[in-house]
Every structure is written in structure tokens, then in C-alpha cells.
């Protein structure tokens, strides 16, 4: 997911997307723990997408607090 796409989303959409990605991450971690991981590279991309969303949320929060 690209940062420019994420910046166009509202705060509600970002938080909903973050919840969905965390659920998927949890599911993949459970699969990996039981030895069923089909796509280990997806875990890495999920981690990075989550970090992007959290960074954008923090930037928006700091903008709101500075005003």
C-alpha cells in the first residue's frame, strides 16, 4: 500500500484498515507458529503497512495538537 493512498483516507478509514491488518497479521503469526505459513513475505509487508498507517496517524495527531 502506498503512502499517498493512505494520506487520502480519513482517520476512520485508517483506523478500520489498521484493525483489519492487525487481524490478518495475527492470523498469519498463528499459521506460522503451527508450521502452515504459506506466504512468509506477507508478514513483512503487513508489518510495514501497519507502520505506515501508524506514522500517518501520528503526523495527523501532531498537526491537530499544534494548531
N, C-alpha and C positions, 0 to 999 in steps of 0.2 A: 504494500500500500504506500502510495506516495504522500509526502508531507503536504504538498499543495492540495491534494484531495482532502486530506484531513482538516486543513485550515478552513475549508469551505463549509464544513459541517458545524452544526450548532452544538452547544455544550451538552444538551440532552442526547443528541445523536452520538457524540463522542463517548459519553458515559455508558450508553447502551452497547456500543461497539466494544468498549473495554471489557464489559461484563461477558459478552459473547466470546471474546478472545481468551479471557481467563478460563472460562469453562472448557474451551477447546484445549487450552494448554494443560489443564488438569487431566482431561481425558487422555491426552497423549502421554502424559507422565505416568498415568496408571497403566497404559498399554506397554510403555517402555519397561516398567517395573516387572510386568508379567512376561516380558520377552516377546511381545506381539507387535512391537513398533514397526509399522510399515514404511513410514517416511520420517526418519530421524531429522532430516533437514528442515522439516516443517516446525519443529520445536524451536529451532534457532530463529526462523523468520517470525514466529509468533512472539518470541521474546523481544525482538527488535520492534515489531509493530506496537506492542504494549508500551515500550519505552517511548516511541514517537508520540503516542497518544498522551501519555502522562506528561511529556515535555510540553506539548501544546497546551494542555490544561493548566500547567504551572505558569506558562507565559501569560495566558489569559487571566489567571488569578492575580498575577503580579501587576498586570496592566490595570485591572479593576481597583486594586488597592492603592495604586499610585495617583489615581485621579482624585 
